[in-house]
């Protein structure tokens, strides 16, 4: 099951993503946090990994990085490794 989530960082930027939980979960389960490196957004195939983790009994959080996709922050889409 996928739920939209959002939370604020320590400096007030809102990050958004998806939370996947196994259908059979009866309480807390191990959780994997994923995001693309640098410039991709969560809609670029990360749901496939999150669904596989959930099918294996683990939860997954899929996030857009700060300044990218649904994440807030400025400057937008600037890559600074």
N, C-alpha and C positions, 0 to 999 in steps of 0.2 A: 504494500500500500504506500502510495506517495502523497506527501503533504508539503505544501509550500511553507517555507520558513523564512524568517528574517530576524536579524539581531544587530545590535550596535557594537562597534569596536570600542576599545578604550578611549579613543579620541573622537567618538561620536559619528563615525561613518556607518551607514546601514549596509549590511551585506545580506544578500538573498540567495536562496537555493531551494533544494528539495531534500526532504527527509524520507528515506525508505525504511520501512519496518517489516520484518517477516510476518506473514499472516498468522503463523503459529506462535508468535511471541506471547509469553505469559508474564513477562516482567522484563527487567533490564537484560539487554543482550549486548555482546561486543559490537562496537560501532567503528566504521571506517570512514574517514573524512577524505574526500577527493576534490580536486580542482585541476584544471588544465594548467600547464606551464605557460607563463607569459601572456599570450594573446587570444587563446580560444575561450569559448564560453560553454556553459554547462550543456546547452542543447546540442553540442557537437559530440554525440555518442557516449557521453558519460552515463546516461541512464541505463545503457546496456550492462555496464559493469555494476552499477548499483542494484539492478534487478537480479543479477547473478549472485551478488553477495546476499541479498535478501532471500533468494531461493535456497542458499546454503545456511540460513539461520542467523545471519548477521545483519545489523542495521547499517545504513550508509547515509552520509550527508554529502550532497553534491553542491558545490558552491561556485559562484562566479567570483573571480578575484576582484579586489578593490579597483575601481575605475573602469571595469569591464562589464559588459552584459547588464544584468539587473542590479549589480552592485553600484552603490553610490560612490562618489569621490571625483575629484578633479586633479589633474587634467584627464579628460576622457581618453581612453585607448592609447595612452602613452606607455611604451615599453621601456623600462629602465632597469636592466639586469644588474 
